[in-house]
Amino acid sequence: MWIEILIFLGLLCLWFYHYCTKQFDEFKKRGMPFAKPSFPFGSSNAKRALMGEVSFFDVDRALAANEFKDEKIFGYFMMGQPTVVINDEELAKRIMVKDFDHFTDLRPMGYEAETKDAKIMKYQMAGLKGEQWKKVRSIMSGVFSSGKLKLMTPHIVMCGQQLEAYMTPLVEKGEELEARHIASLFTIDAMATSGYGLEINSFENPENTFRKMALTLVGAPGYGSSMDMMRMVFIMTAPSL
């Protein structure tokens, strides 16, 4: 009995190793610069994200700013999944505007099941594909018309006033301000009030439920656990499982 279990576990480990490493030569075959991968995490930046050291949305920022700062395009591996990064403004503009009809589908998120939770992620706008995505995009385009944006302006102005009220006493005391933190508070407040009709005022209450859930969703340091990130990447890497 124990021998069969050990053989099964050994075969499972071999399969997982093959699954994660079978595409490690993808960028080399295409002649593209890339961050060297290693089993099981992939490239070094992916390991930092999986260990909860950086947010998932910052996973390629360090590579773009340092190791590949002179490259217009480069790649890295998230576990076994090859990922291409556009590191040139003009090239990104061409992909997003002029040649956008060739790049309509976003990275698959792996939610292929028909459970309630999977459907929520599968059918959100960022997860749709092809004609279904184009149909929803045309419906959503009206939300960002000039008239609708004008209606949002008073709510964003209110967030600006809260920002001013928060910064004024700090400036008068001569205290140092963390620009990124302040910008984050303002951005989340503006999204909450103009998009969801919620007045959360993160400047007075930075640990409000909306902000904590948003930061947990993106895996920000100090919020989402490393296991949350691991679970997300596993779903993206092996959606059929």
C-alpha positions in Angstrom: 0.0 0.0 0.0 2.7 2.5 1.0 4.8 1.6 -2.1 1.8 2.4 -4.4 1.3 5.8 -2.6 5.0 6.7 -2.9 5.0 5.7 -6.6 1.9 7.8 -7.2 3.4 10.8 -5.4 6.6 10.4 -7.3 4.7 10.3 -10.6 2.7 13.4 -9.5 5.9 15.3 -8.7 7.4 14.3 -12.1 4.3 15.4 -13.9 4.2 18.8 -12.1 7.9 19.4 -12.8 7.3 18.6 -16.5 4.2 20.8 -16.6 6.1 23.8 -15.1 9.2 23.5 -17.2 8.0 22.3 -20.6 7.8 25.9 -21.9 11.0 27.3 -20.3 12.6 27.5 -23.8 9.7 29.4 -25.4 11.4 32.9 -25.4 14.8 31.4 -26.3 13.3 29.8 -29.4 11.8 33.2 -30.4 15.0 35.1 -29.8 13.4 37.3 -27.1 15.2 38.6 -24.0 13.7 37.0 -20.8 14.2 36.6 -17.1 15.6 33.1 -16.6 13.2 30.7 -14.9 13.7 28.0 -12.3 11.4 25.4 -10.9 8.8 25.7 -9.4 8.1 29.5 -9.3 9.4 30.6 -12.7 11.4 33.8 -12.9 12.6 35.7 -9.8 9.9 38.3 -9.9 7.2 35.6 -10.0 8.7 34.1 -6.9 8.5 37.4 -5.0 4.9 37.8 -6.0 4.0 34.2 -5.0 5.7 34.8 -1.6 3.6 37.9 -1.0 6.6 40.3 -1.2 5.1 42.4 -4.0 1.6 42.9 -5.4 0.6 40.8 -8.4 0.1 44.0 -10.4 3.7 45.1 -9.6 5.2 41.7 -10.6 7.0 42.9 -13.7 7.8 46.5 -12.7 11.2 45.8 -11.3 12.3 43.9 -14.4 11.0 46.7 -16.7 12.8 49.4 -14.7 16.1 47.6 -14.2 17.2 44.4 -15.9 15.3 45.1 -19.1 15.0 48.9 -19.1 16.5 49.2 -22.6 14.3 46.4 -24.1 11.1 47.2 -25.9 9.7 43.8 -25.2 10.8 41.0 -22.9 9.4 37.9 -21.2 9.3 36.1 -17.8 7.7 33.0 -16.4 5.0 32.8 -13.8 5.5 29.2 -12.7 5.3 27.5 -16.1 3.4 30.2 -18.0 5.4 32.4 -20.4 4.3 36.1 -20.1 5.2 38.9 -22.5 5.8 42.4 -21.2 5.6 45.5 -23.5 8.2 48.0 -22.2 7.9 50.7 -24.9 5.3 53.4 -24.9 5.0 53.7 -28.7 4.7 49.9 -29.1 2.1 49.7 -26.4 0.2 52.6 -28.0 0.2 50.7 -31.4 -1.0 47.5 -29.8 -3.8 49.3 -27.8 -4.9 51.6 -30.7 -3.8 50.9 -34.2 -3.5 47.2 -34.1 -6.0 46.6 -31.3 -8.2 44.3 -33.5 -5.4 41.7 -33.3 -5.2 41.9 -29.5 -8.8 41.8 -28.3 -8.5 39.0 -25.8 -6.8 39.5 -22.5 -4.8 37.0 -20.5 -7.1 34.1 -19.6 -7.8 33.9 -15.9 -8.6 30.2 -15.9 -12.1 30.3 -14.4 -13.7 27.7 -16.7 -16.0 26.0 -14.2 -19.7 26.8 -14.0 -19.9 27.3 -10.3 -21.3 30.6 -9.0 -17.9 32.0 -8.0 -16.3 31.0 -11.2 -19.0 32.6 -13.3 -18.5 35.9 -11.5 -14.9 36.0 -12.7 -15.5 34.3 -16.0 -18.2 36.8 -17.2 -16.7 40.0 -16.0 -15.6 42.4 -18.8 -11.9 41.7 -18.4 -12.5 38.0 -18.8 -14.7 38.0 -21.9 -13.4 37.1 -25.3 -14.1 37.8 -29.0 -17.6 38.9 -30.1 -18.9 38.6 -26.5 -16.3 41.0 -25.3 -17.0 43.5 -28.2 -20.7 43.4 -27.4 -20.2 44.2 -23.7 -17.6 46.8 -24.6 -20.0 48.7 -26.8 -22.6 48.7 -24.0 -20.0 50.0 -21.4 -18.7 52.7 -23.8 -21.7 54.8 -23.0 -20.6 55.0 -19.3 -17.5 57.0 -20.3 -19.2 59.5 -22.6 -18.6 63.2 -21.9 -22.0 63.6 -20.2 -21.5 60.7 -17.9 -18.0 61.8 -17.0 -19.3 65.3 -16.1 -21.8 63.6 -13.7 -18.8 61.9 -11.9 -16.9 65.2 -11.6 -18.6 66.5 -8.4 -17.9 63.2 -6.6 -14.2 63.3 -7.6 -14.0 66.9 -6.5 -15.3 65.9 -3.1 -12.5 63.3 -2.8 -10.1 66.1 -3.7 -11.5 68.2 -0.9 -11.0 65.4 1.5 -7.4 65.0 0.2 -6.8 68.7 0.9 -8.3 68.5 4.4 -6.0 65.5 5.1 -2.8 67.1 3.8 -3.2 70.7 5.1 -2.4 70.0 8.8 0.5 67.7 7.8 2.0 70.3 5.6 1.7 73.0 8.3 3.5 70.7 10.7 6.3 70.1 8.1 5.8 66.3 8.1 6.9 64.2 5.2 4.2 62.7 3.0 4.3 59.4 1.1 3.0 60.4 -2.3 2.2 56.9 -3.4 0.1 56.2 -0.3 -1.8 59.4 -0.6 -2.4 58.8 -4.3 -3.7 55.3 -3.5 -6.1 56.6 -0.9 -7.4 59.2 -3.4 -7.8 56.7 -6.2 -9.7 54.2 -4.2 -12.0 56.9 -2.8 -12.7 58.3 -6.3 -13.5 54.8 -7.7 -15.7 54.0 -4.7 -17.8 57.2 -4.9 -18.0 57.7 -8.7 -18.3 54.0 -9.6 -20.2 52.5 -6.7 -21.8 55.4 -5.0 -19.9 54.8 -1.7 -18.5 57.7 0.4 -15.7 55.9 2.3 -13.2 58.7 3.0 -10.1 56.6 3.3 -8.1 59.6 4.6 -10.0 59.4 7.9 -10.6 55.7 7.9 -7.9 53.9 5.9 -9.0 50.5 7.1 -12.5 50.7 5.8 -14.0 47.5 4.3 -14.0 48.7 0.7 -10.3 49.5 0.7 -9.3 46.4 2.6 -11.2 44.2 0.1 -9.7 46.1 -2.9 -6.1 45.7 -1.5 -6.7 42.0 -0.7 -8.0 41.4 -4.2 -4.8 42.7 -5.8 -2.6 41.0 -3.2 -1.1 44.2 -1.8 1.7 43.6 0.8 0.2 43.3 4.3 -3.3 42.3 3.0 -3.8 39.2 0.8 -1.8 36.2 2.0 0.8 34.3 0.0 -1.7 31.4 -0.3 -4.2 33.7 -2.0 -1.6 34.6 -4.6 -0.5 30.9 -5.0 -4.1 29.9 -5.5 -4.7 32.6 -8.2 -1.5 31.7 -10.1 -2.3 28.0 -9.9 -5.8 28.6 -11.4 -4.2 30.7 -14.2 -1.4 28.1 -14.8 -3.5 25.0 -14.8 -7.2 26.0 -15.4 -8.2 22.5 -16.4 -7.4 21.2 -13.0 
